[in-house]
């Protein structure tokens, strides 16, 4: 006996649709439940009723030979399809998907199938937004408000599904032709419905998007439907469940079937027909505000509920929606300050929930390994950003850090390494964690490199190292392998570094390599595998760079000089960090010394070299003053003088504040300049000292003029010689300010 077919048009992720659907299924008691979704993933549907499944989750389908070609089908607790699946399992009904198989969708994507441009739904406003068209006909500004009033937030019951079917039938009569894909989808669903009706011993319930209801009700030849499906592309696919996040259910995330406020939808589902629905929501707002340190009284909550009800009545809505309650909360709980509401809106309206899937779920190996390691390290994925500080001296801290570094090597940035803040040691890391559902697909893409996270991360890094021609980039990859505790990739990378370093003579490349290599040696202190085997390689690269530096610094243009100076300063910091032997340091410093006496050396580079030598106490204050006087003498071209001055002093403002010897040397040189030379050099002085902020300038002035006290009040005590200069300077400033002023 063929089963009678009942078709229920719903809105994906609609709590009102879900509530009405459960009521309809209870009344119909179908023997078979059919749901819009990929037919070749039907075997996974009963898992939605597993007690270990916690929404939001998504059905993940991907092409076996191209994991990046993937599709997600999200489910929330308030999704009608999710409730229908749970109802079917609970009542022993047959359950399956009826939409085009995922192999068709992914095959079309992989094959680059283009739909008939003249028949795409995007060109037709009715098929693009049918609910919006109904809303306009009903006098609403947008489809969201209309659907909420009629379906989602309407407390009264009625023949909703019949009314939706009638409305969609009227709209489709006016709509343009379907795209080839949409026509194939509906043909496939009609075939599956006919088969289920023939096989079922009782009623058949079909749960689908409201737009498809008229097409599935219409009588169509099975032969014609099968003809529509001929020649469709296919791909070998795999399917599993993956955790999803509440923010990715929001329309603002770019999800086409998303809702405006997932948190509000979850509240509507949780409260259903409860009379205190609005009071519960406002109480939740008050609780969040109190947790943030804001004072909210119970009287204000009561007043907000009254205002929300009044606003709904004024707007002729059946019940207050989240817009009315939001405005009431801003007025009564936030004292009219929108900023207070904005502070809590994301937590309330979007949420940060991350779903969970049962241990029995058939997962891709890398996803299984990630779940194991998340449990072992006690790192729970969350959808909102949170900070995590790790102490690498502890076993748990090191294990967490290693996992996060390995995932970054796989291009899965669940954690992003932040600045270490006050801690400058090698034993602390600060991370910002935020899980995105797409990371599951990225892990699947990396299956070609291995079936566990360590294997895949090592394999991916090895492939990148072998194809990397740049020495500095290769050193960075080796550092990544080092901090991710991937010994095989680290050893292979160091061997490649040795080979490439022996063949490299470019100074800029060698200098850029020194910083990541110093980091490798530094991290050897905190990681299980030390970098002692680099102790011979890094000094060799430093010596090679030192030998090439005097030639690389000659006759450069401004851009090239700026790049080389940055590389020299970074390399000098790294050399100090690596604590190299005395002979290597001496070779590096000799290269810097050569720049000072080379007439062809670019002055910006020579100035930077002089500064580094001064900071290393290899150039005393008197010698620095003499060098400044020689390099910035009146006969020197202004561009060369400006370059040396900038190279020597830019970024050294703090040193001028604290180093009296250097300050006196610079001051003595400035005082020795003739008036014309001083005026000519003013632009370069301004350029150098403009990098100081207001506080640093004040401190520099304090250091120059001296800081004293008079009768307990703060004031300046002019140093020797300044007393004679200041009155004339003051008179000159006053004359400039009063010039041209009316008498």
PEMONOR-V519062 format. One record per pair of residues at least 6 apart in sequence whose C-alpha atoms are under 8 Angstrom apart, sorted by the first residue. I is the first residue (numbers start at 0). GAP is how many residues later the second one is. If there is no record, write none. Layout:
I;GAP  I;GAP
This chain:
0;197  0;198  0;199  0;200  0;201  1;195  1;196  1;197  1;198  1;199  1;200  2;193  2;194  2;195  2;196  2;197  2;198  2;199  2;200  2;201  3;193  3;198  3;199  3;200  4;188  4;192  4;198  4;199  4;200  4;201  5;197  5;198  5;199  5;200  6;198  6;199  6;200  6;201  6;206  6;209  6;210  7;13  7;153  7;197  7;198  7;199  7;200  7;202  7;205  8;152  8;155  8;156  8;198  8;199  8;200  8;201  8;202  8;203  8;204  9;7  9;8  9;70  9;151  9;197  9;198  9;199  9;200  10;6  10;69  10;198  10;199  11;67  11;68  11;69  11;197  11;245  11;246  12;62  12;63  12;65  12;66  12;67  12;244  12;245  12;246  13;64  13;65  13;66  13;138  13;251  14;63  14;64  14;65  14;137  14;250  14;251  14;253  14;254  15;135  15;136  15;137  15;138  15;252  15;253  16;63  16;134  16;135  17;60  17;61  17;62  17;63  17;65  18;61  18;250  18;253  19;137  19;140  20;59  20;63  21;61  21;62  21;65  24;59  24;62  24;180  27;175  28;174  29;63  29;172  29;173  29;174  29;175  30;61  30;62  30;63  30;169  30;170  30;171  30;172  30;173  31;56  31;61  31;62  31;63  31;164  31;168  31;170  31;171  31;172  31;173  32;51  32;52  32;55  32;60  32;61  32;62  32;63  32;171  32;172  32;173  32;174  33;61  33;62  33;63  33;64  33;159  33;170  33;171  33;172  33;173  34;46  34;49  34;60  34;61  34;62  34;63  34;64  34;171  34;172  34;173  35;45  35;61  35;62  35;63  35;153  35;170  35;171  35;172  35;173  36;36  36;60  36;61  36;62  36;63  36;64  37;59  37;60  37;61  37;62  37;63  37;64  38;57  38;58  38;59  38;60  38;61  38;62  38;63  39;57  39;61  39;62  39;63  40;56  40;60  40;61  40;198  41;53  41;54  41;55  42;53  43;196  43;197  44;40  44;50  44;51  44;52  45;39  45;40  45;43  45;49  46;6  46;314  47;34  47;37  47;38  48;36  48;37  48;40  48;41  49;308  50;307  51;304  51;305  51;306  51;307  52;302  52;303  52;304  52;305  53;301  53;302  53;303  54;20  54;21  54;22  54;188  54;189  54;299  54;300  54;301  55;18  55;19  55;20  55;21  55;187  55;188  55;189  55;190  55;297  55;298  55;299  55;300  56;17  56;18  56;19  56;184  56;185  56;186  56;187  56;188  56;298  56;299  56;300  57;14  57;15  57;16  57;17  57;183  57;184  57;185  57;186  58;13  58;14  58;15  58;16  58;180  58;181  58;182  58;183  59;10  59;11  59;12  59;13  59;179  59;180  59;181  59;182  60;9  60;10  60;11  60;41  60;176  60;177  60;178  60;179  61;6  61;7  61;8  61;9  61;44  61;175  61;176  61;177  62;6  62;7  62;40  62;43  62;44  62;172  62;173  62;174  62;175  63;171  63;172  63;173  63;174  64;171  65;379  66;374  66;377  66;378  67;373  67;374  67;376  67;377  68;37  68;40  68;41  69;36  69;371  70;35  73;170  73;175  74;6  74;7  75;6  76;6  76;189  76;192  77;187  77;188  77;191  79;127  80;126  83;123  84;10  87;6  87;7  88;6  97;90  97;91  97;94  97;95  98;86  98;87  98;89  98;90  99;84  99;85  99;88  99;89  101;135  102;130  102;131  102;132  102;133  102;134  103;128  103;129  103;130  103;131  104;129  105;128  105;129  105;131  106;126  106;127  106;128  107;124  107;125  107;126  110;122  114;64  114;65  114;66  115;63  115;64  116;62  118;57  118;58  118;59  118;60  118;61  119;57  119;58  119;59  119;60  120;6  120;7  120;55  120;56  120;57  120;58  121;6  123;51  123;52  125;7  125;45  125;46  125;48  125;49  125;50  126;45  126;48  126;49  126;84  129;38  129;41  129;81  130;12  130;13  130;16  131;10  131;11  131;12  132;10  133;9  133;12  133;33  134;6  134;7  134;8  134;10  134;11  134;12  135;6  135;7  137;8  139;6  147;6  147;173  148;168  148;169  148;170  150;9  152;115  152;165  152;166  152;168  153;164  153;165  154;118  154;163  154;164  163;46  164;45  164;48  164;49  167;42  167;43  167;45  167;46  168;44  168;45  171;42  182;45  183;41  183;44  183;45  185;26  185;29  185;30  186;38  186;39  186;41  186;42  187;37  187;38  187;41  188;27  189;26  189;35  190;31  190;34  190;35  192;13  195;8  196;6  196;7  239;121  239;122  239;123  239;124  240;116  240;120  240;121  240;122  241;114  241;115  241;195  241;198  242;111  242;112  242;113  242;114  242;194  243;110  243;111  243;192  243;193  244;107  244;108  244;109  244;110  244;137  244;138  244;191  244;192  245;16  245;17  245;104  245;105  245;106  245;107  245;108  245;137  246;6  246;15  246;103  246;104  246;105  246;106  246;136  247;7  247;10  247;189  248;6  248;9  248;10  248;13  249;8  249;9  249;10  249;11  249;12  249;100  250;6  250;7  250;8  250;9  251;6  251;8  260;88  260;89  261;87  261;88  261;89  262;84  262;85  262;86  262;87  262;88  263;58  263;84  263;85  263;86  266;14  267;9  270;6  277;27  277;42  277;47  278;22  278;23  278;26  281;19  281;22  281;23  281;43  281;47  282;18  284;44  284;63  285;10  285;15  285;47  287;56  288;6  288;7  288;55  289;6  295;37  299;32  299;33  300;28  300;31  300;32  302;29  303;21  303;24  303;25  303;27  303;28  303;29  304;20  304;23  306;21  307;12  307;16  307;17  307;19  307;20  308;10  308;11  308;15  310;9  310;13  311;6  311;7  311;8  311;9  311;12  312;6  328;12  329;6  329;7  329;8  329;10  329;11  330;6  333;6  333;7  351;30  351;31  351;32  352;29  352;30  353;27  353;28  353;29  363;80  364;82  364;86  364;87  365;77  365;78  365;81  365;85  365;86  365;87  366;73  366;76  366;77  368;83  368;84  369;83  372;30  373;6  376;19  376;22  376;23  378;21  380;53  380;54  381;51  381;52  381;53  382;51  382;52  382;53  383;49  383;50  383;51  384;47  384;48  384;49  385;46  385;47  385;48  386;43  386;44  386;45  386;46  387;42  387;43  387;44  387;45  388;39  388;40  388;41  388;42  389;7  389;8  389;10  389;11  389;38  389;39  389;40  389;41  390;6  390;7  390;36  390;37  390;38  391;6  391;9  391;35  391;36  391;37  391;134  391;135  392;34  392;133  397;129  400;28  400;83  401;81  401;82  401;83  402;81  403;9  403;10  403;11  403;80  404;75  404;78  404;79  405;47  405;48  405;51  405;78  406;6  406;7  406;46  406;50  407;6  407;7  408;48  408;51  408;52  408;71  408;72  408;75  409;32  409;33  409;36  409;46  409;47  409;50  410;31  411;27  411;30  411;31  413;19  413;20  413;21  413;22  413;25  414;16  414;17  414;18  414;19  415;15  415;16  415;17  416;12  416;13  416;14  416;15  417;11  417;12  417;13  417;14  418;10  418;11  419;8  419;9  419;10  420;9  425;96  425;97  425;99  425;100  426;99  445;10  445;14  446;9  447;8  448;6  448;7  448;8  448;9  448;10  448;11  449;6  449;7  449;9  453;32  456;29  457;23  457;28  457;30  457;31  458;30  460;16  460;20  460;28  461;27  461;30  461;31  463;13  464;9  464;12  464;13  464;28  464;31  465;30  467;6  469;39  470;26  470;29  470;30  470;38  470;39  470;42  471;37  471;38  471;40  471;41  471;42  471;44  472;40  473;19  473;23  474;18  474;22  474;38  474;41  474;42  475;40  475;41  476;16  477;11  477;12  477;15  477;16  477;42  478;11  478;37  478;38  478;40  478;41  480;6  480;8  480;9  481;8  481;38  481;41  481;47  482;37  482;40  482;44  484;42  484;43  484;44  486;42  493;40  497;39  500;9  500;40  503;6  504;39  504;40  504;43  505;39  505;42  506;37  506;38  506;41  506;42  506;45  507;37  507;44  507;56  507;59  509;31  509;32  509;34  509;35  510;31  510;34  510;56  510;57  510;60  511;55  511;58  511;59  513;24  513;27  513;28  513;57  513;60  513;61  514;55  514;56  514;58  514;59  514;60  516;21  517;20  517;56  517;57  517;59  517;60  518;55  519;11  520;9  520;10  520;11  520;13  520;57  521;55  521;56  522;7  522;8  523;6  523;7  523;8  538;41  538;45  541;42  541;46  542;41  542;44  542;45  545;41  545;42  545;45  546;44  548;42  549;41  549;42  549;44  549;45  549;51  552;8  552;11  552;42  552;48  552;49  552;52  553;46  553;47  553;48  554;45  554;46  554;47  555;46  560;41  560;43  560;44  561;42  563;41  564;39  564;40  564;43  568;39  571;40  574;10  588;24  591;14  591;17  591;18  591;21  592;16  592;17  592;20  594;6  594;10  594;11  594;14  595;10  595;11  595;13  595;14  601;38  602;37  602;38  602;40  602;41  602;44  603;36  603;39  603;40  603;41  603;42  603;43  603;44  604;39  604;42  605;38  605;41  605;42  606;36  606;37  606;38  606;39  606;40  606;41  606;42  607;36  607;39  607;40  608;38  608;39  609;9  609;14  609;38  610;36  610;37  610;38  612;6  613;6  613;7  613;10  620;40  620;41  620;44  621;43  623;38  623;41  624;37  624;40  624;41  624;43  624;44  627;17  627;38  627;41  628;40  630;10  630;13  631;9  631;10  631;12  631;13  632;8  633;43  637;42  637;43  641;39  641;42  644;39  644;43  645;38  645;41  645;42  648;39  649;38  649;39  649;41  650;37  650;40  652;36  652;38  652;39  652;43  653;42  654;7  655;6  655;7  655;44  656;6  656;39  656;42  656;43  656;46  669;8  701;14  703;15  704;11  704;12  704;13  704;14  704;17  705;10  705;11  705;12  705;13  706;8  706;9  706;10  707;6  707;7  707;8  707;9  708;6  708;7  708;8
